[in-house]
C-alpha cells in the first residue's frame, strides 16, 4: 500500500473523538505494517506530565512497555531522553537494560528499535520489534519516519484543540456567572454604602474565608437579597 494511504488512515478526524490512545494505536498498527520484518510495535507519549498513554499491537508487548516505564530503563526512556533512535540489533547479546532484555527475550523478541518524534514540547516514542536479529537497522529512515511525524503533529493538534475547548468552557462559565456577581455587588453596595470595587472585594473575601466559589457566594446574596448577611458582610468588609 502507498505511504500516503497509511498516512491517510491517521487523520484527519474530528479532534473531539481523537483521544491520545487512539492516535497511538493507529500509529503502532500502521508502522508494524510498513516493516516486513516487524512482528509488532508500540507507541507512547513522553514530555509533560506523569501520565504516559501507550498502545501496543499485541497484548504480549504490553509487558515490554510497562517494564521500561516502571524502571525508567530501556530503549523507550533512552530515546525520549536523547531524542535519537535507540535500539539493539540482537538482544541475546545485549548488555544494557537487564529487566527489559529479560522480558523481551521471554516474548521471543530478538531485535528492537525505538524512534522518537518531537514536536511542540511533546515526544512520541515508536518502538518496533522483530523475532529475528539485525532486521530493523533501516527502520528509522524508512516510511515510519513520515508516519511518526504525522502522528506527533496530530497529537499536538488534538491537545491544542482540547485546550481551546477548555478555555472556551471557562470563558462561557465566567460570562454566565457575571450577571449574578453584578447583582450581588449591587446589593452589597446598597447594604454597605460602598462602591463596586469594595463590594466585589467583600465577595472575594467571603469566598476565600469560607472556601466556596465566588459565584456560589454571589448566588446566596442574590437569593436572600442580603437578608441575614448584613452583619457577617459588614464584619468581613471591615476585616
C-alpha positions as CSV (number, residue, x, y, z in Angstrom):
1,X,0.0,0.0,0.0
2,X,1.3,3.5,-0.8
3,X,2.6,5.6,2.0
4,X,0.0,8.3,1.5
5,X,-2.6,5.7,2.2
6,X,-1.1,4.8,5.5
7,X,-0.9,8.5,6.5
8,X,-4.5,9.0,5.4
9,X,-5.6,6.4,8.0
10,X,-4.1,8.5,10.8
11,X,-6.2,11.6,10.0
12,X,-7.8,14.0,9.7
13,X,-10.6,13.0,12.1
14,X,-12.8,15.1,14.4
15,X,-10.4,16.2,17.2
16,X,-13.1,15.8,19.8
17,X,-13.2,12.0,19.2
18,X,-9.4,11.6,18.8
19,X,-8.1,10.6,22.2
20,X,-4.3,10.1,22.5
21,X,-4.7,6.3,22.9
22,X,-6.5,6.1,19.6
23,X,-3.8,8.1,17.7
24,X,-1.1,6.0,19.3
25,X,-2.8,2.7,18.4
26,X,-3.2,3.8,14.8
27,X,0.5,4.8,14.6
28,X,1.7,1.4,16.1
29,X,-0.6,-0.6,13.8
30,X,0.4,1.3,10.6
31,X,4.1,1.2,11.4
32,X,4.1,-2.5,12.0
33,X,2.5,-3.0,8.6
34,X,5.2,-0.8,6.9
35,X,8.1,-3.0,8.0
36,X,8.0,-6.6,6.8
37,X,10.4,-7.9,9.4
38,X,8.4,-6.3,12.2
39,X,6.4,-8.6,14.5
40,X,4.8,-5.8,16.4
41,X,5.0,-2.2,17.6
42,X,4.2,0.0,20.5
43,X,3.9,3.8,20.9
44,X,3.8,6.1,23.8
45,X,4.0,9.8,24.7
46,X,6.6,11.5,26.8
47,X,7.4,15.0,27.8
48,X,4.8,16.6,30.0
49,X,3.0,15.1,33.0
50,X,3.3,11.8,34.9
51,X,0.7,10.1,32.7
52,X,2.1,8.3,29.7
53,X,-0.6,6.9,27.4
54,X,0.6,3.9,25.3
55,X,-0.6,1.5,22.7
56,X,0.6,-1.9,21.5
57,X,-0.3,-4.1,18.5
58,X,-0.3,-7.3,20.6
59,X,-1.0,-7.9,24.3
60,X,2.4,-9.6,24.8
61,X,4.1,-6.4,24.0
62,X,2.5,-4.5,26.9
63,X,5.0,-6.0,29.3
64,X,7.9,-4.7,27.3
65,X,6.5,-1.1,27.6
66,X,5.5,-1.3,31.2
67,X,8.8,-2.7,32.4
68,X,10.6,0.3,30.8
69,X,8.3,2.9,32.1
70,X,8.3,1.4,35.6
71,X,12.1,1.1,35.8
72,X,12.9,4.1,33.6
73,X,15.4,1.9,31.8
74,X,15.3,0.7,28.3
75,X,15.1,1.9,24.7
76,X,12.0,4.0,25.3
77,X,13.3,6.1,28.2
78,X,16.7,6.4,26.4
79,X,15.1,7.5,23.1
80,X,12.9,10.0,25.0
81,X,15.9,11.4,26.8
82,X,18.3,11.6,23.8
83,X,15.9,12.5,21.1
84,X,17.5,10.0,18.8
85,X,16.7,6.4,17.8
86,X,17.8,3.7,20.3
87,X,17.8,0.0,19.7
88,X,19.6,-3.3,19.8
89,X,20.4,-5.5,16.8
90,X,20.4,-8.6,19.0
91,X,19.0,-8.6,22.5
92,X,20.6,-12.0,23.1
93,X,24.0,-10.3,23.0
94,X,22.8,-7.1,24.7
95,X,24.4,-5.9,27.9
96,X,22.1,-3.0,28.6
97,X,18.6,-2.9,30.2
98,X,18.6,-6.2,32.0
99,X,15.0,-6.1,33.1
100,X,13.7,-5.1,29.7
101,X,16.0,-7.6,28.0
102,X,14.7,-10.5,30.1
103,X,11.0,-9.6,29.3
104,X,11.7,-9.1,25.6
105,X,13.6,-12.4,25.2
106,X,10.9,-14.2,27.1
107,X,8.4,-12.9,24.5
108,X,10.7,-14.1,21.7
109,X,11.8,-10.6,20.6
110,X,15.4,-10.5,19.4
111,X,15.8,-7.0,18.0
112,X,14.2,-3.7,18.7
113,X,14.4,0.0,17.8
114,X,12.6,3.0,19.4
115,X,12.3,6.2,17.3
116,X,11.3,9.5,19.0
117,X,9.3,12.2,17.2
118,X,9.4,15.6,18.9
119,X,7.0,18.4,18.2
120,X,5.9,21.4,20.3
121,X,7.1,20.0,23.7
122,X,5.5,16.6,23.0
123,X,7.5,13.5,22.2
124,X,6.1,10.3,20.6
125,X,8.2,7.2,21.0
126,X,7.5,4.5,18.4
127,X,9.0,1.1,19.2
128,X,9.4,-1.7,16.6
129,X,10.1,-5.3,17.5
130,X,11.3,-8.3,15.5
131,X,11.7,-12.0,16.2
132,X,14.9,-12.0,14.2
133,X,18.2,-10.2,15.0
134,X,19.6,-7.4,12.8
135,X,16.4,-6.8,10.8
136,X,15.4,-3.3,12.0
137,X,18.5,-1.3,11.2
138,X,16.9,0.8,8.4
139,X,13.6,1.3,10.1
140,X,14.4,4.8,11.5
141,X,15.0,6.0,7.9
142,X,12.1,4.4,6.2
143,X,8.4,5.2,5.9
144,X,7.8,5.1,9.6
145,X,9.5,8.4,9.8
146,X,6.7,10.0,7.9
147,X,4.1,8.2,9.9
148,X,5.6,9.2,13.2
149,X,6.0,12.9,12.2
150,X,2.4,12.9,11.1
151,X,1.1,11.2,14.3
152,X,3.0,13.7,16.5
153,X,1.5,16.6,14.6
154,X,-2.0,15.1,15.0
155,X,-1.4,14.7,18.8
156,X,-0.2,18.3,19.2
157,X,-3.2,19.5,17.2
158,X,-5.6,17.4,19.3
159,X,-4.0,18.8,22.5
160,X,-4.4,22.3,21.3
161,X,-8.0,21.7,20.3
162,X,-8.8,20.3,23.8
163,X,-7.1,23.2,25.5
164,X,-9.1,25.7,23.3
165,X,-12.3,23.9,24.3
166,X,-11.4,24.1,28.0
167,X,-10.6,27.8,27.7
168,X,-13.9,28.3,25.9
169,X,-15.8,26.4,28.6
170,X,-14.1,28.6,31.3
171,X,-14.9,31.7,29.4
172,X,-18.6,30.7,29.0
173,X,-18.8,29.9,32.7
174,X,-17.3,33.3,33.5
175,X,-19.8,35.0,31.2
176,X,-22.7,33.1,32.7
177,X,-21.7,33.9,36.3
178,X,-21.1,37.7,35.6
179,X,-24.8,38.8,35.9
180,X,-25.3,37.2,39.4
181,X,-22.0,38.6,40.6
182,X,-23.0,42.1,39.4
183,X,-26.4,41.7,41.1
184,X,-24.7,40.6,44.4
185,X,-22.3,43.6,44.1
186,X,-25.3,45.9,43.7
187,X,-26.9,44.5,46.8
188,X,-23.7,44.9,48.8
189,X,-23.2,48.4,47.6
190,X,-26.6,49.3,49.0
191,X,-26.1,47.4,52.3
192,X,-22.6,48.6,52.9
193,X,-22.8,52.0,51.3
194,X,-19.7,51.3,49.2
195,X,-18.6,51.3,45.6
196,X,-18.5,48.4,43.2
197,X,-14.8,47.6,43.8
198,X,-15.3,47.4,47.5
199,X,-18.4,45.2,47.1
200,X,-16.5,42.8,44.9
201,X,-13.7,42.7,47.4
202,X,-16.2,41.6,50.1
203,X,-17.5,38.8,47.9
204,X,-14.0,37.6,47.3
205,X,-13.1,37.8,50.9
206,X,-16.1,35.7,51.9
207,X,-15.3,33.2,49.1
208,X,-11.7,32.8,50.4
209,X,-12.8,32.7,54.1
210,X,-15.4,30.0,53.5
211,X,-13.6,28.1,50.8
212,X,-16.6,28.4,48.5
213,X,-16.8,29.6,44.9
214,X,-17.3,33.3,44.5
215,X,-20.3,32.6,42.2
216,X,-21.9,30.5,45.0
217,X,-21.5,33.3,47.5
218,X,-22.9,35.8,45.0
219,X,-25.9,33.5,44.3
220,X,-26.6,33.2,48.1
221,X,-26.5,37.0,48.4
222,X,-28.9,37.4,45.5
223,X,-31.3,34.7,46.6
224,X,-31.5,36.1,50.1
225,X,-31.4,39.7,48.9
226,X,-28.8,40.3,51.6
227,X,-31.2,39.3,54.4
228,X,-29.4,37.7,57.3
229,X,-26.0,38.5,55.8
230,X,-25.7,42.1,56.7
231,X,-23.8,41.6,60.0
232,X,-21.4,39.0,58.6
233,X,-20.7,41.1,55.5
234,X,-20.1,44.2,57.5
235,X,-17.6,42.3,59.7
236,X,-15.9,40.8,56.6
237,X,-15.7,44.1,54.8
238,X,-14.1,45.8,57.8
239,X,-11.7,42.9,58.3
